[in-house]
């Protein structure tokens, strides 16, 4: 049974989430995320008594395993002694945008997605949407790259991202597309009104369909013939410019 749990295809069939490592387990507990079972080594328990007490108070089923068995369950090369199994959350709509949201089209790298989730949570983003052909939001690599913020930020995989963008637009949300061909830079955009920022695939960028839907097209100015920035880096620049504008606007009110 333990060997089956560590295989990604089995987790997919069972609709389970693999939470690996002390930091992620602690983040799940802090977010009051339901855990089904937790596997840990004796040495890990000895070194993490406060967290073990929290787990016991939550009445999570816990099992001692050897380091060898834990390595079979985990996807990391050197697991730190604990792995939890949890149900995947039921999909819920991202709250109505009052500030800034972000939508990602065909994002493929789990490290990029996890980093964007972490940055978006730090920047106070209302929520995040993914196109259905993006990387699996539930991937253990995404969870690890988010450094625990996966449990804090509302994220929804959209079956029809263009339709969702149009719905947001009809509700008065400003749609901002990022494209290298834009005339305006991101400093020129007005992020003080409810806005949904669109970012595209690491190599191809946004589709023309989404670019055409946008109210505003912006770019990040680049020197020395650099073609583009990493999408996670680009998202950080845009989200913190939005935060800067919102903070300035609030101070002026």
C-alpha positions, 0 to 999 in steps of 0.5 A, a space after each residue: 500500500 505504501 509503495 502504491 501511494 508514492 506513485 504519481 499515477 496512483 495518487 492521480 487515481 485516488 485523487 490524493 495530494 502528496 505533502 512532502 517535508 516539514 515546512 509544507 506539513 507545518 504550512 498545511 497545519 497552519 492553514 487548517 488543511 485536512 490531512 488523511 495520514 502522515 508518515 514519519 521516521 522516529 528521528 523526525 519525531 524526536 526532532 519535531 515534538 511541537 509539530 507532532 503535538 499539533 498533528 496529534 491534536 488534529 487527530 491525524 492518522 500517523 504511522 512510523 516508517 523507516 527512512 527506506 520506506 519514506 523514500 519510496 513514498 516521497 518524490 524528493 531524492 532526500 526526504 527530510 523525514 515526513 510525508 503527508 497524504 491529503 485529499 485534493 480540495 474541491 474546486 471553488 471559484 476565486 473571489 470577485 476581484 477587488 484588487 489584482 488577480 492573475 491568469 496564466 495560460 499554458 504555463 508548463 514549469 512547476 517551479 515557475 508556477 510555485 514561485 508565482 503562487 508564492 509571489 502572488 500571496 506575498 503581494 496580496 493578490 486576490 486569486 489566480 487562474 490557470 488554463 486547463 492545459 497548464 502544469 498540474 496545480 497539485 504537483 508536488 514540485 508546485 507545492 514545494 516551489 510555493 514554500 507553503 503559500 499553496 495553502 494560502 492563495 485561491 487558485 482555480 484551473 479554468 476549463 475555458 480561460 478566454 470565457 473567464 476573462 470575458 466574464 471578468 471584463 463584463 464585471 468591470 475588471 480591467 484586463 491587462 495582457 503582457 506582450 513584447 509588442 505592446 507600446 506601453 510599459 508596465 509603469 504606464 498601466 493603471 493598477 489602482 482599479 480591479 485588474 486581471 493580469 494575463 501571463 503566457 507560456 514560457 516560450 510562446 507567451 500569450 495567445 493572440 485570442 487573449 491578447 485581443 481580449 485585453 483592455 490594455 497591452 503592456 511590456 517590460 522594457 528590456 535592454 541588450 537585445 534580451 528577448 524576454 524575462 522568466 515568467 515568474 520574474 515578470 509576474 513579480 515585477 508586475 504584481 509589485 508595481 500594482 502593490 506600489 500603485 495601490 499603496 500610493 493611492 491609499 496614502 493619497 486618499 
